[in-house]
C-alpha cells in the first residue's frame, strides 16, 4: 500500500510521540525499595507480583535488594533510609523495637514457618521417621544427630534449638548444631555425609529431598509442628513514619502483594512459571517439588493475625531464653490492609 506524504508525516509524528511518552510513563512510576535478607521461596508472592506486573499496575517501580548479611542488615537499611521496606521476620523487628527503633509490621507475607529441617536418607531410616507420628517423639529423635544451620543465633539455629527443647533435649549436649553458611555448603555436607541434616528454606530444603533422598522432620507449611503452626513468619516491615507519611505508597505496595498472593492460589501453575526465572539454576523437578510443598504456607490475603504475631514472641522467648518487651499493639498495624481491602472485593 502506498503511503501519502501527509500520512508519512503523521506516522513519523506518532512514533516520535510514543518515544517521548515511554520515558515519561516510566518516570511517572513511584520508586520503592524492598530489602530482603536472602533469596528463596519465602518471597513467592513478591516474585509473582514483580513478574506479573502487579506492582507496575499500581504505578510502582519496585527495586529489590538482597542483603547478604541477613535480616539485621536489611532492617538497618530501612532505619537508615537506604530502603523503604524490610521483607523479613518479625522476630528481627521485635528485638529492634526493644532498642526503641520505630518500626512495625504492616502486611503478612508468609503465615507458616518458612524454613525446613531436612534429614538425610540414612538419618531418617535410623530414627524410623516414617513411623514417628507424635511431634514430641520426632523432636526427641534428633538426639545424637548433627544438624547444620546458617549461623549462630540465626533463625535456623533458633528453630533447631526450639525443636530440640520441645523434644526434651538439651541442644548443646544431646546433639550437634553446626553453623555452616549457605545452601550450597549444606548440600555439599549432606552429599558427603558429614551432617545428618540441615535447616534452611526452599528450594534448598527440597533439593535435599529430591536429589539426596532426604526427608523433612516436620511439614511446617501445613502446620505439622504445633508450636509454629500459623506463625506470622515473614511480613512487610517499615518505619512508623513511613507507613503513615507514605500511606498511599504503602497501599499500592500491599495491593500488589495481595494480588500476588491471590494469583498463587487461583492460578497456581501460571504463578509457578512466573517465579521460575528467579531460580533457573534449580532443576525443574526440584523447583516443582519446592513449589508444591511451599504453597500451603501462604494465605490469599496479607492481613496480620495477632495470634500469629504472638507466636513470634513465644518463639524468641523460648529460643533465646529472653522475654520480648514490646506491647503487642505496637508490633503491627492492619491500617494499610484495611484501607486496601475495599478495592480487593
BALO-711629 format. One record per residue: x, y, z of N, C-alpha, C in turn; residue in three letters. Coordinates in steps of 0.02 Angstrom, whole numbers, padded with zeros to 5 digits, always signed. Each point is the difference from the previous one (the first is absolute). Example, Ala and Ser with C-alpha at 12.3 -4.5 7.8 and 13.67 -1.06 7.14 Angstrom:
REM residues 2
+00660-00284+00390-00045+00059+00000+00045+00060+00000ala -00018+00053-00036+00042+00059+00003-00039+00055+00037ser 
END
This chain:
REM residues 345
+00043-00059+00000-00043+00059+00000+00045+00062+00000unk -00015+00048-00044+00040+00060-00004-00022+00049+00054unk +00047+00032+00033-00014+00046+00055+00011+00071-00025unk -00049+00043+00009+00006+00070-00022+00049+00037+00044unk +00021+00059-00025+00047+00039+00039-00029+00022+00066unk -00065+00018-00001-00033+00021+00062-00003-00057+00050unk -00016-00062-00026-00003-00058+00044+00070-00016+00029unk +00050+00008-00042+00068-00014+00023+00020+00046+00057unk -00017+00064-00007+00014+00048+00054-00039-00018+00063unk -00062-00022-00009-00043-00018+00058+00029-00060+00036unk +00022-00051-00038+00029-00060+00031+00065+00018+00036unk +00041+00042-00032+00063+00020+00031-00013+00039+00064unk -00051+00043-00003-00017+00039+00060-00025-00044+00056unk -00040-00051-00017-00025-00047+00050+00057-00038+00032unk +00048-00022-00042+00057-00036+00026+00041+00042+00048unk +00010+00064-00020+00037+00045+00044-00036+00011+00065unk -00066+00006-00004-00040+00011+00061+00005-00060+00046unk -00001-00060-00030+00005-00061+00041+00068-00004+00034unk +00053+00021-00037+00067-00002+00029+00006+00049+00058unk -00035+00057-00007+00002+00049+00054-00042-00021+00059unk -00055-00035-00014-00046-00021+00053+00028-00056+00042unk +00037-00047-00032+00024-00059+00036+00041+00019+00061unk +00051+00044-00008+00039+00019+00060-00043+00037+00050unk -00048+00040-00025-00043+00037+00046-00040-00047+00044unk -00026-00055-00032-00039-00048+00038+00044-00034+00053unk +00062-00018-00022+00046-00033+00047+00016+00046+00057unk +00011+00065-00017+00018+00047+00053-00057+00014+00048unk -00062-00011-00024-00057+00014+00042-00009-00053+00055unk +00034-00057-00007-00006-00052+00051+00035+00022+00064unk -00028-00020+00056+00029+00017+00065+00050-00054+00020unk +00060+00021+00016+00053-00048+00019-00011-00023+00072unk +00006-00065+00009-00003-00029+00067+00052-00055+00005unk +00038-00001+00054+00055-00047+00008-00016-00050+00056unk +00002-00064-00018-00013-00054+00048+00066-00036+00015unk +00014-00010+00063+00060-00037+00020-00016-00069+00025unk +00034-00051-00028-00009-00070+00021+00066-00025+00029unk -00003-00042+00052+00062-00028+00027+00025-00062-00038unk -00037-00021-00051+00019-00060-00037-00042-00004-00063unk +00011-00054-00038-00044-00018-00055-00028-00069+00016unk -00063-00012-00016-00029-00064+00015-00076+00001-00007unk -00030-00056+00013-00073-00006-00009-00040+00037+00053unk +00034+00028+00050-00033+00042+00049-00033+00060-00033unk +00029+00021-00057-00022+00062-00033-00044-00013-00061unk -00032-00057-00005-00038-00018-00059-00048+00054-00024unk -00042+00028+00043-00048+00050-00026+00034+00064-00025unk +00060+00015+00026+00038+00058-00025+00024-00015-00070unk +00027-00060-00011+00022-00019-00068-00058+00002-00049unk -00057-00028+00020-00059-00002-00044-00022+00071-00017unk -00004+00043+00050-00022+00069-00012+00048+00037-00047unk +00064-00014+00005+00049+00032-00044-00007-00025-00072unk -00005-00066-00008-00003-00028-00067-00066+00013-00035unk -00055-00004+00036-00066+00009-00030-00021+00074-00006unk +00043+00045+00023-00014+00071-00008-00048+00029+00050unk -00010-00034+00057-00048+00026+00049+00025+00064+00034unk +00065+00006+00010+00028+00062+00028-00002+00055-00054unk +00018-00019-00061+00000+00048-00055-00069+00028-00012unk -00051-00043+00006-00069+00022-00009-00020+00054+00051unk +00032-00003+00058-00013+00050+00052+00041+00064-00009unk +00040+00001-00054+00042+00058-00012+00064+00000+00040unk +00022-00060+00019+00060-00007+00041+00059-00025-00041unk +00057+00028+00014+00063-00026-00025+00034-00034+00060unk -00013-00065+00007+00023-00036+00059+00069-00029-00011unk +00048+00025+00040+00068-00026-00002+00011-00045+00061unk +00029-00058-00010+00014-00046+00054+00075-00007+00010unk +00022+00010+00062+00070-00008+00018+00007-00059+00048unk +00047-00045-00014+00012-00057+00045+00062+00016+00042unk -00009-00003+00066+00054+00015+00046+00032-00065+00024unk +00063-00008-00017+00033-00064+00012+00011-00016+00074unk -00001+00051+00043+00014-00012+00071-00063-00012+00041unk -00058-00007-00034-00060-00021+00035-00048+00055+00020unk -00047-00019+00044-00055+00043+00018+00021+00064+00036unk +00049-00004+00044+00021+00059+00037+00026+00053-00047unk +00038-00020-00051+00027+00048-00048-00057+00030-00042unk -00048-00042-00020-00056+00023-00041-00043+00050+00039unk -00011-00013+00064-00040+00046+00041+00039+00064+00013unk +00065-00005+00009+00042+00060+00010-00005+00046-00060unk -00005-00028-00060-00007+00041-00061-00066+00038+00001unk -00053-00030+00027-00064+00035+00006+00006+00057+00050unk +00031-00014+00057+00008+00051+00051+00044+00058-00024unk +00047-00016-00043+00046+00051-00025-00025+00035-00063unk -00057-00024-00027-00029+00032-00059+00027-00024-00066unk +00042-00052+00000+00026-00027-00064-00053-00042-00036unk -00047-00027+00037-00057-00035-00030-00063+00018+00038unk -00057-00013-00031-00064+00019+00031-00030-00056+00042unk +00010-00062-00024-00034-00057+00030+00050-00056+00015unk -00009-00031+00057+00036-00062+00016-00050-00056-00006unk +00013-00046-00046-00042-00059-00008+00033-00055+00040unk -00025-00012+00061+00036-00047+00042-00038-00021+00062unk +00038-00026+00047-00028-00029+00060-00018+00053+00052unk -00061-00003+00028-00018+00046+00055+00045-00009+00061unk +00033-00057+00006+00044-00010+00058+00058+00050-00001unk +00026+00016-00059+00052+00050-00006-00027+00069+00018unk -00060+00014-00024-00033+00063+00015-00013+00009+00074unk -00023-00052+00034-00016+00004+00072+00062+00017+00042unk +00056-00031-00016+00060+00015+00037+00024+00072-00014unk -00013+00024-00061+00017+00069-00016-00045+00049+00037unk -00064-00018+00006-00046+00043+00037+00019+00006+00074unk +00028-00053+00027+00023+00003+00069+00054+00052+00010unk +00036+00015-00055+00053+00050+00003-00027+00069-00022unk -00067+00006+00003-00035+00063-00016+00003+00019-00073unk +00008-00049-00043-00002+00014-00072-00074+00002-00022unk -00022+00054-00033-00071+00009-00016-00022-00036-00064unk -00006-00067+00004-00021-00040-00057-00057-00046+00020unk -00037-00024-00050-00052-00050+00013-00019-00035-00065unk -00034-00057+00008-00025-00038-00058-00067+00030-00022unk -00011+00001-00067-00063+00026-00024-00034-00043-00053unk +00028-00058-00015-00033-00048-00045+00034-00068+00007unk -00040-00053-00003+00026-00068+00005+00022-00025-00068unk +00058-00032-00003+00025-00031-00061-00008-00076+00003unk +00031-00031+00050-00005-00073+00008-00025-00015+00070unk -00049-00044+00005-00035-00012+00063+00007-00071+00027unk +00051-00034-00022+00024-00062+00032+00076+00005+00001unk +00031-00039+00043+00073+00003+00006+00032-00017-00067unk +00045+00043-00024+00025-00006-00068+00065-00038-00009unk +00032-00021+00055+00060-00041-00006-00019-00073+00014unk +00043-00045-00020-00013-00072+00010+00060-00032+00035unk -00012-00057+00031+00054-00040+00027-00001-00066-00039unk +00051-00008-00041+00004-00059-00044+00053-00049+00027unk -00020-00062+00007+00045-00053+00022+00025-00040-00060unk +00061-00025+00005+00027-00043-00053-00040-00065-00002unk +00006-00035-00055-00035-00065-00007+00022-00048+00054unk +00065+00000+00016+00025-00046+00051-00027+00018+00069unk -00002+00065+00016-00025+00022+00065-00075-00014+00007unk -00037+00012-00054-00072-00013+00002-00014-00073+00011unk +00041-00043-00030-00008-00072+00009+00020-00021+00070unk +00053+00030+00026+00026-00017+00066-00051+00014+00055unk -00034+00056-00005-00049+00017+00052-00070-00026-00016unk -00007-00034-00058-00065-00028-00021-00051+00057-00006unk +00020+00053-00036-00042+00060-00006-00069-00015-00028unk -00004-00046-00048-00064-00015-00032-00052-00024+00049unk +00021-00029+00055-00048-00026+00049-00006+00043+00063unk +00032+00058+00000-00007+00046+00056-00056+00049-00015unk -00052-00002+00040-00058+00044-00011-00006+00055+00051unk +00019-00014+00062-00005+00049+00053+00053+00054-00009unk -00018+00064+00000+00049+00054-00010+00057+00000+00051unk -00014-00015+00063+00054-00001+00050+00048-00059-00012unk -00027-00055-00023+00043-00057-00016+00046+00016-00058unk -00026+00036-00049+00041+00021-00057+00056+00046+00023unk -00017+00048+00042+00049+00047+00026+00053-00037+00041unk -00021-00046+00042+00047-00037+00042+00047-00044-00040unk -00021-00018-00062+00041-00042-00042+00062+00036-00027unk +00006+00065+00012+00060+00037-00021+00061-00017+00044unk -00011-00035+00056+00054-00015+00046+00057-00037-00036unk +00060+00028+00009+00059-00031-00030+00014+00020-00071unk -00044+00038-00031+00009+00019-00070+00039+00066-00007unk +00030+00009-00058+00035+00062-00017-00042+00039-00052unk -00022+00059+00019-00044+00040-00043+00034+00066-00017unk +00002+00017-00064+00031+00062-00022-00050+00057-00001unk +00023+00059+00021-00041+00061-00002+00041+00054-00035unk -00034+00055-00016+00034+00054-00037+00055+00032+00042unk -00014+00016+00062+00049+00032+00043-00023+00003+00072unk +00044+00014+00047-00020+00005+00070-00051+00056+00010unk -00055-00015+00035-00050+00050+00013-00046+00014-00058unk +00010-00034-00056-00043+00010-00059-00069-00030+00012unk -00046+00017-00044-00068-00026+00005+00001-00077-00002unk +00043-00029-00042+00003-00073-00005+00030-00030+00064unk +00048+00035+00029+00030-00023+00063-00053+00000+00056unk -00038+00054+00005-00053+00004+00050-00053-00054-00011unk -00016-00012-00064-00050-00051-00017+00022-00069+00025unk +00061-00020-00016+00025-00066+00019+00002-00007+00076unk +00022+00053+00034+00002-00001+00073-00070-00006+00030unk -00046+00035-00030-00070-00003+00024-00027-00071-00005unk +00012-00031-00057-00025-00069-00011+00032-00048+00049unk +00065+00009+00012+00035-00044+00047-00030+00005+00070unk -00010+00062+00023-00029+00010+00067-00071-00028+00003unk -00038+00008-00054-00068-00027-00004+00001-00076+00010unk +00053-00032-00025+00007-00072+00007+00034-00022+00064unk +00012+00048+00045+00030-00018+00065+00076-00006-00002unk +00031+00028-00052+00073-00005-00007+00034+00065+00021unk +00064-00006+00017+00042+00058+00010+00038+00010-00066unk -00015+00053-00038+00030+00007-00067+00076+00006+00000unk +00030+00020+00056+00073+00006+00003+00035-00063+00025unk -00039-00047+00025+00029-00061+00027-00023-00064-00036unk -00063-00001-00020-00029-00062-00027+00005-00006-00075unk +00025+00051-00034+00007-00001-00072+00055+00049-00020unk +00016+00001-00064+00051+00048-00024-00032+00047-00050unk +00002+00065+00016-00025+00051-00047+00060+00036-00028unk +00009-00005-00066+00061+00026-00030-00016+00056-00050unk +00024+00061+00011-00008+00055-00048+00042-00014-00062unk -00032+00005-00058+00036-00021-00060-00008+00048-00058unk -00042+00052+00008-00008+00049-00053-00061-00014-00043unk +00006+00013-00065-00056-00002-00046-00018-00069-00025unk -00048+00000-00047-00029-00062-00025+00049-00046-00036unk +00046+00029-00039+00048-00043-00037+00045-00038+00048unk +00020+00032+00054+00041-00033+00051-00038-00056+00034unk -00063+00013+00014-00042-00051+00033-00009-00061-00044unk -00015+00012-00064-00012-00056-00046+00064-00040-00011unk +00056+00036-00003+00065-00035-00009+00014-00044+00061unk -00012+00026+00060+00012-00038+00061-00048-00059+00005unk -00061+00008-00022-00049-00055+00000+00022-00055-00048unk +00021+00021-00060+00022-00048-00050+00062-00039+00021unk +00043+00032+00040+00061-00032+00024-00011-00036+00067unk -00061+00000+00023-00021-00033+00062+00038+00026+00062unk +00016+00065-00002+00032+00031+00058-00050+00026+00051unk -00064+00004-00021-00054+00021+00044-00058-00048-00008unk -00044+00000+00050-00060-00042-00003-00061+00038-00025unk +00007+00065-00006-00055+00040-00023+00018+00074+00001unk -00045+00042-00024+00012+00071-00002-00066+00038+00002unk +00004+00064+00019-00059+00042+00005+00006+00059-00046unk -00046+00006-00047-00001+00056-00047-00067-00001-00037unk -00014+00054-00037-00063+00005-00036+00006-00032-00069unk -00057-00008-00033-00002-00023-00069+00027+00055-00046unk +00031-00019-00057+00004-00067-00027+00058-00043+00025unk +00044+00029+00042+00056-00040+00026-00024-00059+00040unk -00053+00010+00040-00025-00055+00041-00027-00057-00043unk -00037+00017-00052-00029-00053-00042+00051-00031-00047unk +00055+00034-00012+00054-00030-00039+00029-00060+00038unk +00006+00007+00065+00024-00056+00041-00045-00060-00004unk -00064+00012-00011-00049-00055-00007+00004-00031-00069unk -00005+00043-00052-00002-00025-00069+00066-00029-00023unk +00056+00030+00020+00065-00020-00027+00034-00053+00043unk -00011+00004+00067+00037-00044+00045-00045-00048+00039unk -00064+00000-00015-00046-00047+00033-00014+00016+00073unk +00010+00063+00020-00013+00021+00068-00074+00004+00016unk -00016+00018+00062-00070+00005+00021-00006+00057+00051unk -00056+00035-00002-00013+00054+00047-00022-00029+00067unk +00029+00027+00054-00020-00023+00067-00072+00020+00013unk -00018+00062-00018-00069+00024+00006-00019+00036-00065unk -00064-00004-00017-00027+00039-00056-00025+00066+00029unk +00046+00048+00006-00018+00064+00030-00053+00037-00040unk +00001-00008-00066-00047+00036-00043-00072-00018+00015unk -00010-00060+00026-00068-00022+00017-00012+00002+00076unk +00044+00033+00036-00010+00009+00072+00010-00063+00041unk +00044-00045-00023+00007-00065+00033+00036+00004+00067unk +00039+00053+00010+00036+00009+00063-00042+00049+00042unk -00033-00024+00053-00050+00041+00036+00025+00069+00022unk +00060+00008+00029+00020+00066+00023+00006+00053-00056unk +00012-00023-00062+00008+00048-00055-00061+00005-00045unk -00052-00038+00013-00059-00001-00043-00031+00070-00003unk -00009+00026-00061-00031+00065-00012+00041+00058+00027unk +00065-00008+00006+00043+00055+00021+00004+00052-00057unk +00004+00063+00018+00009+00054-00049+00074+00001-00016unk +00020-00036-00052+00071-00012-00011+00036+00059-00033unk -00026+00025-00055+00030+00058-00034-00053+00053-00013unk +00021+00063+00007-00046+00056-00008+00035+00056-00039unk -00040+00051-00018+00027+00063-00024+00010+00044+00061unk +00061+00025+00010+00018+00039+00059+00029+00067-00023unk -00022+00054+00033+00025+00067-00018+00001+00044+00062unk +00031+00058-00007-00002+00049+00053-00071+00025+00009unk -00019+00016+00061-00067+00025+00014-00016+00063-00039unk +00049+00046-00005-00012+00063-00035-00010-00012-00075unk +00032-00052-00027-00009-00016-00071-00070-00028-00012unk -00022-00045+00043-00067-00030-00007-00054+00053+00000unk +00007+00049+00044-00050+00054+00005+00010+00052-00053unk +00062+00023-00008+00014+00054-00047-00003-00020-00073unk +00011-00064-00015-00003-00026-00068-00057-00050-00007unk -00057+00017+00029-00056-00047+00003-00024-00022-00069unk -00001+00047-00047-00022-00017-00068+00049-00049-00033unk +00064+00012+00010+00051-00045-00027-00005-00069+00034unk -00010+00000+00065-00007-00063+00037-00061-00040-00025unk -00054+00035-00014-00060-00034-00024+00011-00030-00069unk +00036+00035-00043+00015-00027-00067+00042-00063+00006unk +00049+00002+00044+00043-00059+00010-00040-00059+00026unk -00043+00012+00049-00041-00054+00029-00049-00027-00051unk -00028+00043-00042-00046-00024-00052+00036-00045-00049unk +00062+00018-00018+00040-00042-00045+00016-00067+00032unk +00019+00001+00065+00013-00062+00037-00062-00043+00003unk -00057+00032+00016-00064-00036+00006-00018-00035-00065unk +00009+00035-00056-00014-00031-00065+00048-00058-00013unk +00062+00006+00023+00047-00056-00007-00021-00061+00040unk -00022+00012+00062-00024-00055+00042-00061-00034-00031unk -00047+00041-00023-00061-00028-00031+00017-00041-00062unk +00045+00027-00040+00016-00034-00063+00033-00068+00013unk +00040-00004+00052+00030-00064+00018-00052-00052+00015unk -00056+00020+00029-00053-00047+00019-00047-00015-00059unk -00016+00052-00039-00049-00008-00053+00030-00027-00065unk +00063+00014-00012+00033-00020-00062+00069-00029+00017unk -00001-00054+00037+00062-00027+00028+00052-00017-00053unk -00021-00034-00053+00048-00021-00051+00033+00060-00033unk -00040+00050-00017+00028+00059-00033+00043+00040+00048unk -00021+00004+00063+00040+00035+00050+00068-00035+00010unk -00001-00066-00001+00062-00039+00006+00049+00019-00056unk -00026+00004-00061+00043+00016-00056+00023+00073+00003unk -00038+00042+00031+00020+00070+00008+00060+00006+00047unk +00005-00047+00047+00056+00001+00048+00062-00034-00029unk -00010-00044-00048+00055-00041-00027+00062+00040-00022unk -00008+00059-00032+00060+00038-00021+00047+00020+00057unk -00025+00002+00061+00042+00018+00057+00042-00059+00025unk -00016-00061-00025+00034-00061+00024+00020-00045-00058unk +00028+00029-00051+00018-00040-00060+00053-00052+00015unk +00039+00010+00054+00054-00047+00016-00027-00063+00035unk -00063+00002+00021-00030-00058+00034-00034-00045-00052unk +00018-00063-00002-00032-00046-00048-00076+00001+00007unk -00035-00008-00056-00072+00007-00001-00035-00045+00050unk +00021-00063+00005-00033-00046+00046+00006+00024+00073unk +00059+00026+00017+00011+00025+00068-00040+00064+00011unk -00002+00043-00051-00039+00062+00005-00074-00015+00009unk -00026-00045-00040-00072-00017+00005-00017-00030+00068unk +00044-00041+00027-00011-00029+00066-00001+00055+00053unk +00047+00047-00006+00003+00055+00048-00063+00041-00003unk -00025+00013-00059-00063+00038-00007-00058-00036+00033unk -00006-00064-00014-00056-00039+00027+00002-00003+00076unk +00059-00008+00029+00005-00006+00072-00005+00067+00037unk +00018+00054-00035+00001+00066+00032-00066+00037-00005unk -00037-00011-00054-00061+00038-00013-00049+00003+00059unk -00010-00055+00038-00048+00003+00055+00019+00049+00056unk +00063+00024+00000+00022+00045+00054-00021+00073-00012unk -00037+00012-00054-00023+00068-00015-00076+00002-00001unk -00028+00054+00027-00072+00013-00005-00013+00042-00062unk -00065+00013-00014-00016+00040-00059-00011+00073+00017unk +00019+00021+00062-00005+00070+00018+00054+00017+00051unk +00019+00065+00005+00056+00019+00042-00019+00027+00069unk -00060-00014+00023-00021+00026+00065+00040-00035+00056unk +00022+00038+00049+00039-00025+00056-00046-00023+00056unk +00009-00062+00022-00038-00026+00056+00042+00007+00063unk -00030+00026+00053+00037+00010+00062+00029-00065+00027unk -00038-00054-00007+00023-00065+00025+00065-00021-00035unk +00005+00016-00065+00061-00016-00037+00060+00040+00023unk -00012+00065+00016+00054+00042+00025+00022-00024+00070unk -00048-00018+00042+00017-00023+00067+00044-00062-00001unk -00006-00041-00053+00043-00059-00004+00073+00019-00012unk +00012+00060-00029+00068+00024-00006+00028+00018+00069unk -00042+00029+00042+00021+00015+00068+00022-00064+00035unk -00042-00051-00005+00014-00063+00034+00062-00034-00029unk +00007+00003-00066+00057-00029-00034+00065+00031+00025unk +00002+00066+00005+00059+00034+00024+00014-00014+00074unk -00053+00003+00039+00008-00011+00072+00026-00070+00016unk -00026-00049-00037+00021-00069+00012+00068-00015-00031unk +00013+00030-00059+00062-00014-00035+00060+00035+00030unk -00011+00063+00024+00055+00039+00028-00001+00003+00077unk -00052-00029+00029-00007+00002+00073+00001+00072+00025unk -00037+00043-00036-00001+00071+00017-00068+00028-00020unk -00035+00034+00045-00067+00026-00016+00002+00056-00053unk -00056+00010-00033-00007+00054-00049-00039+00056+00033unk +00031+00058+00007-00031+00057+00034-00028+00051-00049unk -00046-00023-00042-00034+00044-00048-00075-00012+00005unk -00041+00052+00013-00072-00010+00002-00025-00028-00067unk -00044-00049+00002-00023-00031-00062-00032+00051-00046unk -00034+00050+00027-00033+00050-00041+00050+00043-00039unk +00062+00003+00025+00052+00040-00033+00037-00040-00054unk -00011-00065-00003+00040-00042-00044-00027-00002-00072unk -00063+00017-00009-00028-00004-00068-00060+00047-00007unk -00018+00012-00063-00061+00038-00016-00033-00031-00061unk -00066-00001+00000-00038-00022-00059-00032+00060-00036unk +00022+00060+00018-00031+00060-00029+00008+00002-00077unk +00058-00020-00024+00012+00001-00073-00042-00054-00034unk +00000-00060+00028-00040-00055-00028-00074+00018+00000unk -00024+00030+00054-00071+00019+00004-00017+00054-00052unk +00046+00045-00013-00012+00052-00049-00004-00028-00071unk +00039-00053-00012+00002-00031-00067-00058-00049-00010unk -00025-00030+00053-00049-00054-00004-00060+00015-00045unk -00032+00060+00004-00059+00012-00044+00016-00007-00074unk +00060+00017-00020+00018-00005-00071+00015-00072-00021unk +00005-00046+00048+00016-00069-00015-00062-00044-00001unk -00057+00027+00018-00062-00039+00001-00027-00013-00070unk 
END
